[in-house]
Amino acid sequence: MNLYENAATQAIATFFHREPLWKKEILFNFLLKPFDLELENIKDVVTQNSLQGTIPDFTIKTSSGDIHFEVKINDAILTTSERKEDTRHAFLVRKDYAHLSDIPPGTKILYWEDLFRCIDKQGATKEFARLALVREYMHDGEHTLLLTPHEVAMFYSADTIAAVYTMSEKLVKICWNLLNTLDSNAYESGRNQKNQWGIGYYFNGIRGEKREFFVGINPMIPKEYSFSVALKLAGSYKDKLENCYTDDEWAYFPLDREILARNTSEEEMQKQFNEEAKKVLDGIESTLSQQKP
């Protein structure tokens, strides 16, 4: 799950339902050009939150049929579903997207840079403030207290700000609900985190040797491990851990990101998330217990 990709998806859907005709023509004529269609052919635009049984980021419903789009802003890897042919008709990615070769043959590829060039050529940069967050965050980099022009433009996009905030609050709640189901004799809850370094919850393993964990999103590590259960490294077991990404302080064990999108009820999503996280925790504990002298 990528907060900025979700914000971009919501912004695209919002453009169709709320923006004036000239703005919609710029955006949707660009998206539909590879399919020889235009704005006038669109019946509706829906996001994955309102789709039943499918999980592309958004779908443009046209007079010629549904067109499924997937959005990538940074270098997140393709999921198993995204690698299958005919599940997506088009990808919207950066020109230097690291996994272009993994996109199924025959799938249309559109580039954010070309879209922004089209917008800027029309002199409409400020009018497309809803997409300002994408411009800023589709490239990794250092951020300072000095605001970029696109960050300033975000102040005029209440929908973008609200979408990021809402997603953050939802994820924290999902992680908190997980912690409430863990064995209180084995784990204790800690503090939550909601900043550029991560969104989720810290908690401690208290049975035997005390261990510190984090569950949630860690945006500063490779994207395939960003949604994970993380274990703070201590002792001599760092090099013995498997199926994880490690930095100087933590080992990150990936969770299935599609759990958050493929369920139609909150209860089922939470149940599957809890089961997935507990399975990962059990695997960590099993590995560490085998390494005790």
N, C-alpha and C positions, 0 to 999 in steps of 0.2 A: 504494500500500500504506500503510494506516494502522495503526500498532501497537496503538492503543487500540481501534479497531474490531475488530481481530483478537482482542484480549483479551476484548472483550464477547461476540463470537461464541462463543469457547471457553467462556466462563462460562455462556452460555445452554445449550449442549450438556451441560456438566457438571451443571447443575441437574437435567436430566432423568435422568441416569444415577446421580447420587450423593446428591441431597438428599432429605429426607423428603417424604412425600406432601403435607403442608399447604403447603410452600414451592412445590412443583411446581404445585399448584392455582392459587396466586396468579399465578405467572408465565405459565403456559401457557393458563390460562383467559382471561387478558388478551390474549395473542397470537392466540388462536383465536376470540375473540368475534365479530370481523367476518365469520367464516365459519360462524357458528352451530354451532361445535364446542367440545368441552371436552377436558380432560386424558384422560378415559377413552377418547377416540377416537384417541389417539396410539399408533402402533406403534414409532416410533423418531425420534430427532433426530440429524441428521448435519451436519457442517460441510463447507465447500468443500474442505478437505484430504482428505476421504474420499469425495468425490463423483467420479464418472467422467463426463466429457463435459459437465458443467455448472459454472457458477461463481457461483451465488448464495452469499451469506455462510453461510446455513444453510437446511436443509430440514426441515420437520416432516412426517414420513410418517404419514398418518392412514388410517383405514378408508375414507375418501372420496377418497383420492388424495394426491399430494405437494403441499405448499404451500411455495413458494420465497420466502425472506425476504432483503432487503438491508438492511444496517445502515449508517447515517450518524451520526457524532457531531458533527463540525465541518461546515464548508461545502464539503467535497470535491464536485467536480462529478460528474455521472453519466457513466459510461463509455458507449461506443457500444452495448455489449451491454445495459447497464441502461436505455437509452432505448428499446429495442425492446419492443413489446407482447408480453405473454404469456411473457416470460422470467423475470419476478418477479411474484409475486402480492401481495406486501406490502412496504412500506418502513417501517423503524423509524427515525424522525428526530426532531430538535428541532422545536418549533413555529415557530421563526424560521429554519428551514433555508432558505438563500438560493435553492435550486433546486427548490422545490416544484412550480413550473409545468412543470418538465422531466419530472416523473414521468408515465409514460404514462397516459392516461385509463382509468378502470376499475380501476386498481390500488389496493388498500387502503393507507391511510396511518395508521400508529400513531405515537404521540408518546411519547418518553422521559419527558417531564414527567408525562403521564397514568399511565404505569407506576409512576413513583416515588411519585406521589400515592396510587396504589392500595396500594403496599407500605407507605408511611408510615401510611396509614389503618388498616392491620392491626397497627400497632405493631411492624413487623418490619424496621425500617431496619438495625439491627445484624446481624440474621440474614441480610441480603442483602449482606454485605460483598463477595461476589464481583463485584458490580456497582458497588462504590464508585469504582473507577477511572473509570467512565463518568460518574458524577455530577460528578467533579472536572474532567475534561478535555473534556466536551462543550461547555464554554464557554471561550473564550480568556481569558487573564488573567495577571497577574503572580503568581509563586509565591515564597514566602519560606521561611525555615527554620522558621517556625511551622507546625505541622501542622494541617490542617483535620480535622474529625471523620471525614470520609470517607477521608483519608489514613491516619489512625490505624486505621480499619477495615481498610485494606489489609493491615496486619500479620497479620490473621487469615485472609487469603486467599492461601495459598501458590500456588494455581493461577494467580491473576492475576499475581503477581510472577514466577513461572516462565515464563509465556507471554510477557511483555514481554522478559524476559532472553533467552529462546530465540530470539525473532524478531530481536532486536538482533544476537545472535551469528551467526545465519544470514545476515543481510544483509551484515555485515562480511565474512564468508567469501565470499559471492557476488562482492562488489566486489574482494576480494583475488584471487580466481581470474581475474577479468577482467584485472587489472593484469599478471598473469603471462603473459598472451597477447599483450600489446602489444609492439611493436617496441622493444627495449631501446636502439636507437640514436636513438629519437625520444622515449621517455618513461622516466622513472624514478619508482619508487614512493616515497611519503612515509609519513606517520603515519596511523594510523586515528583515528577520532573516534566516541565513543559517549556522548553527553550530550544535554541538552534542545535543543541548537542544531543537532544533526545526527548521523546515523549513517551511516558509510561510510568512504571513504579519500581522502586528498589524494595528488596525484601531480603531477609536473612535465613539461611539454613542453620538451625540451632541444635540439631541432633548430632552429637559427637563434635567433630571439628567445626567451628563456626565458619560459614561461608557467606559471601555477599553476592546477590543476584540482581539482575535488572531484566524486566520484561517490557517490550514495547518496540518503538522505532529508534534506531541509531543512525541518523542521516550522514554521519561523517565516515562511514565505512563502506566497502563495496556493496552495491545495492542488493545483490542476491542474499546478503546476510543482514540487511538493515532491519528487517522485521524478525526479531529473535528473542531468545532467552540468553542473557549474557551472564557469565561467571567471572567474578573478579579473580585474577590469577594470584596464587600464593603457593609457596613451597616449590617442589621440584617436578610437578606434573604437567607443566605447560607443554612440553614437547611430546607428551604421551596422549594428548587429547586428539580425537579424530572427528572428521565431518564438521569442522568449525573453522572460523576465521579468528586469528589472534593478533592483537597489537601488544603494546608494552604492558597493558594493565588488565585487559579483559579477553575472554574467549567467547565468541558469538556463535550460538547454535540456531540455525535458521528455522523459522516457522512457516507454515503454508499460508502465504498471503491471500490466496483465493478464498480461504474460509470467510474472510470479511466481506466478500462480494457475492458469493454464489448462493447464499441462503436467503430465503424470502421471509424468514421470521427472526426476530431478535433472540428468541429462546434457543432455536436450533443453532444459530451462529455462535452464541455464547457457549452452548454445550460442546460444539466441535472445537472451538478455540480452547476451552478448558482441557479437553481430552488431548489435544495436540500439545499444549504446553506441559501438561503433566507427563506425557510420554517422553518429551525432551528432558524434563527434570529427572525422571526415573533413569533415563539413559546416562545422564551426567553422574548421578549418584552411584550407579552401578559401576561405571568406569573408574571413579575415584576409589570406591571400596575395594576394587580388585588390585589397586596399586598400593594399598597399605601393606607394611611389612608384616 
